[in-house]
Every structure is written in structure tokens, then in C-alpha cells.
Amino acid sequence: MSKKNKKHEPHEEHNDESWLLPYSDLMTLLLALFIVLYGMSTLDAKKFEELSQAFNAALTGGVSVLDQSTINGKTKNTPTKEQDNQNTSTLTAQNMTQLQKRNELRKQEEEDLEKLKKQLDQYIKQSGLTSQLATKLNQSQLLITISDNALFPSGSALVKPEASALAKALSGMLQKFPDYEILISGHTDNVPIDNDQFASNWDLSFARARNFMEILLQNNKLDPKMFSPIGYGEYHPVADNNTEVGRAKNRRVEISIIRKYQDPDSQVTITP
């Protein structure tokens, strides 16, 4: 039988559909990404961190860059408002405690120095030294001023033998307050020194301060590291050097018991 002109039905071509698998995976990842991005604008930090961890575990099992992302301009380590308030409250409480403690210490210091001044004034009065010694309590120090003729011969830095009783009395009072820095300063008038022992009034004033300090420190209950001598010469007068009375006032030794808790605006002054 003849097969001429037999027609064959064309076979239908089958397209390659293997690309659908990565395409579907890509769409799934994009959908998950958009869900996370949406969540970033609506979830708080804690929920976002939980979602990020779950997303990482499901997809990669690793650490995602989402852990380094910011939420509303804040990293996951940024303190919350509640933590900020708590930290501020803690600092405020600490500052208040420190301020209260400092005020208590300042009050105790005031009582100590007032007590010492009272003892000194009583000793001065009982010893008949009101014309040679004086005390003054201010915002920086308790100042004890001693006239030079109560301690030294004219033009000399040798302490008079009768001044030893005064030094002993002072050291006995000072030993009850061992925590205070004590500055001993010597002062002269403006008349130039004229002897072979001292080259200037500076030398004389320093030698007087040092020698009187050494007598005070014969009391072994006093701590030498709390004492310092200094000489000011004629450069810190308290009276007019043009008169004999004024020059006599300027020739002096001052013992300054320095406050530890001073007012912020106060400064240590050596002269009253």
C-alpha cells in the first residue's frame, strides 16, 4: 500500500522549565526581605532582634548584617529611654550623696576651726598677749598673727627663750587637729636689712618662719609633712610702712591653718 503524501502531525516542543526553581527561591527571599523591612518600621528593638535571629537561623544559620542595622537611628546597644532615665537618676543620687557628705565635712571643719580659735583667744587673753597675738577665721583659713617682738630680737631670726612657752602652747592646740595643712609665713617692714647674716628682708623673713616652725615641730605629735615655711619679706604689708606703728604691724609671723573644704570662690590669703 502506497504511503505517498502521508502527513505527519508535528510534535509539540517542550520548553525548558528549570529556571522556575531559582526564580521561586528568589521570590521567596524577596518576600521575606520585604517583610523584615516592613517590620523594621513597626517593631521595637527587642522584637526586631528576635525576628532577625529567627530569619538568620531559617535562611543561613549565620550572623546577618541586620544585627548591625539601626532602628530609628539607634543601634541595638543604644540605651532605651528608660535606661537613660535610670542612669540619670543614679548619677543624680550619687551627686546628691557626695554633696551631702561634703557639706557635712565642711560643717565639721567649721566647728573644729571655731573651737581652735576659741582656745587660742582664751590663751591669748589669759597670757596677757592681746597686743602681740591675734586670730581671724575667714573662708580660706584660720589665721594666727604674732608680732615679731614677741618672738625675735630686732634684726634677728633667733627665737627668744621666753617665746618657747608660746610655741609649746600653740603646738599643743594644733596637735588636736592633725589633718590640716599649716603654712608659717614671715613678714618684715620695708627697711632694708643691714647686717652680715641676711642679704635681704626675704632671707630674714624666711629664716624667722623656719625657726619658729622648727620649735613647733619639737612636739613629736605634729606631722612635719603638714607644715611649710615661707618668707614674704616686705611685700605683703598690712599697714603703712611710712610710720613706726605701721612698720611694727608689718613685722610679724603668721600661722595659717588652711581649710580643706573651701567655698568655690574663696582663695587662700596669707594676710587678713
Contacts in CASP RR format, 6 or more apart in sequence:
PFRMAT RR
TARGET T0000
AUTHOR 0000-0000-0000
METHOD contacts of the structure
MODEL  1
MSKKNKKHEPHEEHNDESWLLPYSDLMTLLLALFIVLYGMSTLDAKKFEE
LSQAFNAALTGGVSVLDQSTINGKTKNTPTKEQDNQNTSTLTAQNMTQLQ
KRNELRKQEEEDLEKLKKQLDQYIKQSGLTSQLATKLNQSQLLITISDNA
LFPSGSALVKPEASALAKALSGMLQKFPDYEILISGHTDNVPIDNDQFAS
NWDLSFARARNFMEILLQNNKLDPKMFSPIGYGEYHPVADNNTEVGRAKN
RRVEISIIRKYQDPDSQVTITP
29 59 0 8 1.000
32 55 0 8 1.000
32 59 0 8 1.000
36 51 0 8 1.000
36 52 0 8 1.000
36 55 0 8 1.000
36 66 0 8 1.000
39 48 0 8 1.000
39 51 0 8 1.000
40 48 0 8 1.000
40 69 0 8 1.000
40 71 0 8 1.000
43 51 0 8 1.000
44 71 0 8 1.000
45 71 0 8 1.000
45 74 0 8 1.000
45 76 0 8 1.000
45 78 0 8 1.000
45 80 0 8 1.000
48 71 0 8 1.000
48 76 0 8 1.000
49 67 0 8 1.000
49 76 0 8 1.000
52 64 0 8 1.000
52 66 0 8 1.000
52 67 0 8 1.000
55 64 0 8 1.000
55 66 0 8 1.000
56 62 0 8 1.000
56 63 0 8 1.000
56 64 0 8 1.000
56 66 0 8 1.000
67 76 0 8 1.000
68 75 0 8 1.000
79 87 0 8 1.000
102 261 0 8 1.000
105 260 0 8 1.000
105 261 0 8 1.000
106 261 0 8 1.000
109 259 0 8 1.000
109 260 0 8 1.000
109 261 0 8 1.000
112 177 0 8 1.000
113 137 0 8 1.000
113 142 0 8 1.000
113 257 0 8 1.000
113 259 0 8 1.000
114 137 0 8 1.000
116 142 0 8 1.000
116 173 0 8 1.000
116 174 0 8 1.000
116 176 0 8 1.000
116 177 0 8 1.000
116 257 0 8 1.000
117 135 0 8 1.000
117 137 0 8 1.000
117 142 0 8 1.000
119 173 0 8 1.000
120 133 0 8 1.000
120 135 0 8 1.000
120 144 0 8 1.000
120 170 0 8 1.000
120 173 0 8 1.000
121 135 0 8 1.000
123 129 0 8 1.000
123 169 0 8 1.000
123 173 0 8 1.000
124 130 0 8 1.000
124 133 0 8 1.000
124 134 0 8 1.000
124 135 0 8 1.000
127 166 0 8 1.000
127 169 0 8 1.000
129 150 0 8 1.000
129 166 0 8 1.000
131 147 0 8 1.000
132 146 0 8 1.000
132 147 0 8 1.000
132 149 0 8 1.000
132 150 0 8 1.000
133 144 0 8 1.000
133 145 0 8 1.000
133 146 0 8 1.000
133 147 0 8 1.000
133 150 0 8 1.000
133 166 0 8 1.000
134 144 0 8 1.000
134 145 0 8 1.000
135 142 0 8 1.000
135 143 0 8 1.000
135 144 0 8 1.000
135 145 0 8 1.000
136 142 0 8 1.000
136 143 0 8 1.000
136 145 0 8 1.000
136 272 0 8 1.000
137 143 0 8 1.000
138 266 0 8 1.000
138 269 0 8 1.000
138 272 0 8 1.000
139 259 0 8 1.000
139 262 0 8 1.000
139 263 0 8 1.000
139 266 0 8 1.000
140 258 0 8 1.000
140 259 0 8 1.000
140 262 0 8 1.000
140 266 0 8 1.000
140 267 0 8 1.000
140 268 0 8 1.000
140 269 0 8 1.000
141 256 0 8 1.000
141 257 0 8 1.000
141 258 0 8 1.000
141 259 0 8 1.000
141 268 0 8 1.000
141 269 0 8 1.000
142 256 0 8 1.000
142 257 0 8 1.000
142 259 0 8 1.000
143 254 0 8 1.000
143 255 0 8 1.000
143 256 0 8 1.000
143 257 0 8 1.000
143 270 0 8 1.000
143 272 0 8 1.000
144 170 0 8 1.000
144 254 0 8 1.000
144 255 0 8 1.000
144 256 0 8 1.000
144 257 0 8 1.000
145 252 0 8 1.000
145 253 0 8 1.000
145 254 0 8 1.000
145 272 0 8 1.000
146 166 0 8 1.000
146 252 0 8 1.000
146 253 0 8 1.000
146 254 0 8 1.000
146 255 0 8 1.000
147 248 0 8 1.000
147 249 0 8 1.000
147 251 0 8 1.000
147 252 0 8 1.000
148 188 0 8 1.000
148 208 0 8 1.000
148 251 0 8 1.000
148 252 0 8 1.000
148 253 0 8 1.000
149 248 0 8 1.000
149 251 0 8 1.000
150 160 0 8 1.000
150 163 0 8 1.000
150 166 0 8 1.000
151 159 0 8 1.000
151 160 0 8 1.000
151 163 0 8 1.000
151 166 0 8 1.000
151 208 0 8 1.000
151 212 0 8 1.000
151 253 0 8 1.000
152 158 0 8 1.000
152 159 0 8 1.000
152 160 0 8 1.000
152 163 0 8 1.000
152 208 0 8 1.000
153 160 0 8 1.000
155 193 0 8 1.000
155 195 0 8 1.000
155 198 0 8 1.000
155 204 0 8 1.000
156 197 0 8 1.000
157 197 0 8 1.000
157 198 0 8 1.000
157 204 0 8 1.000
157 207 0 8 1.000
157 208 0 8 1.000
157 210 0 8 1.000
157 211 0 8 1.000
158 211 0 8 1.000
159 167 0 8 1.000
159 211 0 8 1.000
159 212 0 8 1.000
159 215 0 8 1.000
163 212 0 8 1.000
163 215 0 8 1.000
164 215 0 8 1.000
167 212 0 8 1.000
167 215 0 8 1.000
167 216 0 8 1.000
167 218 0 8 1.000
168 219 0 8 1.000
170 216 0 8 1.000
170 255 0 8 1.000
171 216 0 8 1.000
171 217 0 8 1.000
171 218 0 8 1.000
171 219 0 8 1.000
171 222 0 8 1.000
172 219 0 8 1.000
172 221 0 8 1.000
174 182 0 8 1.000
174 216 0 8 1.000
174 219 0 8 1.000
174 222 0 8 1.000
174 257 0 8 1.000
175 219 0 8 1.000
175 221 0 8 1.000
175 222 0 8 1.000
177 257 0 8 1.000
178 221 0 8 1.000
178 222 0 8 1.000
178 223 0 8 1.000
178 226 0 8 1.000
179 226 0 8 1.000
179 260 0 8 1.000
180 226 0 8 1.000
180 257 0 8 1.000
180 258 0 8 1.000
180 259 0 8 1.000
180 260 0 8 1.000
181 226 0 8 1.000
181 228 0 8 1.000
181 257 0 8 1.000
181 258 0 8 1.000
181 260 0 8 1.000
182 226 0 8 1.000
182 227 0 8 1.000
182 228 0 8 1.000
182 255 0 8 1.000
182 256 0 8 1.000
182 257 0 8 1.000
182 258 0 8 1.000
183 227 0 8 1.000
183 228 0 8 1.000
183 230 0 8 1.000
183 255 0 8 1.000
183 256 0 8 1.000
183 258 0 8 1.000
183 270 0 8 1.000
184 209 0 8 1.000
184 210 0 8 1.000
184 212 0 8 1.000
184 213 0 8 1.000
184 216 0 8 1.000
184 227 0 8 1.000
184 228 0 8 1.000
184 229 0 8 1.000
184 230 0 8 1.000
184 253 0 8 1.000
184 254 0 8 1.000
184 255 0 8 1.000
184 256 0 8 1.000
185 205 0 8 1.000
185 209 0 8 1.000
185 229 0 8 1.000
185 230 0 8 1.000
185 231 0 8 1.000
185 232 0 8 1.000
185 236 0 8 1.000
185 253 0 8 1.000
185 254 0 8 1.000
185 256 0 8 1.000
185 270 0 8 1.000
186 205 0 8 1.000
186 206 0 8 1.000
186 208 0 8 1.000
186 209 0 8 1.000
186 229 0 8 1.000
186 230 0 8 1.000
186 231 0 8 1.000
186 232 0 8 1.000
186 233 0 8 1.000
186 252 0 8 1.000
186 253 0 8 1.000
186 254 0 8 1.000
187 205 0 8 1.000
187 231 0 8 1.000
187 232 0 8 1.000
187 233 0 8 1.000
187 234 0 8 1.000
187 236 0 8 1.000
187 237 0 8 1.000
187 238 0 8 1.000
187 250 0 8 1.000
187 251 0 8 1.000
187 252 0 8 1.000
187 253 0 8 1.000
187 254 0 8 1.000
187 271 0 8 1.000
188 201 0 8 1.000
188 204 0 8 1.000
188 205 0 8 1.000
188 233 0 8 1.000
188 234 0 8 1.000
188 250 0 8 1.000
188 251 0 8 1.000
189 201 0 8 1.000
189 234 0 8 1.000
189 237 0 8 1.000
189 241 0 8 1.000
189 246 0 8 1.000
189 247 0 8 1.000
189 248 0 8 1.000
189 250 0 8 1.000
189 251 0 8 1.000
190 201 0 8 1.000
190 234 0 8 1.000
190 237 0 8 1.000
190 241 0 8 1.000
190 247 0 8 1.000
190 250 0 8 1.000
191 241 0 8 1.000
191 247 0 8 1.000
192 200 0 8 1.000
192 201 0 8 1.000
193 199 0 8 1.000
193 200 0 8 1.000
193 201 0 8 1.000
193 203 0 8 1.000
193 204 0 8 1.000
198 204 0 8 1.000
198 207 0 8 1.000
200 233 0 8 1.000
201 233 0 8 1.000
201 234 0 8 1.000
202 231 0 8 1.000
202 232 0 8 1.000
202 233 0 8 1.000
204 233 0 8 1.000
205 231 0 8 1.000
205 232 0 8 1.000
205 233 0 8 1.000
206 229 0 8 1.000
206 230 0 8 1.000
206 231 0 8 1.000
208 253 0 8 1.000
209 229 0 8 1.000
209 230 0 8 1.000
209 231 0 8 1.000
209 253 0 8 1.000
210 229 0 8 1.000
212 253 0 8 1.000
213 227 0 8 1.000
213 229 0 8 1.000
216 222 0 8 1.000
216 227 0 8 1.000
217 224 0 8 1.000
217 227 0 8 1.000
232 270 0 8 1.000
234 241 0 8 1.000
234 250 0 8 1.000
236 270 0 8 1.000
236 271 0 8 1.000
237 250 0 8 1.000
238 249 0 8 1.000
238 250 0 8 1.000
238 252 0 8 1.000
238 271 0 8 1.000
238 272 0 8 1.000
239 245 0 8 1.000
239 246 0 8 1.000
239 247 0 8 1.000
239 249 0 8 1.000
239 250 0 8 1.000
240 246 0 8 1.000
241 247 0 8 1.000
241 250 0 8 1.000
254 270 0 8 1.000
254 271 0 8 1.000
256 268 0 8 1.000
256 270 0 8 1.000
258 268 0 8 1.000
259 266 0 8 1.000
262 268 0 8 1.000
END
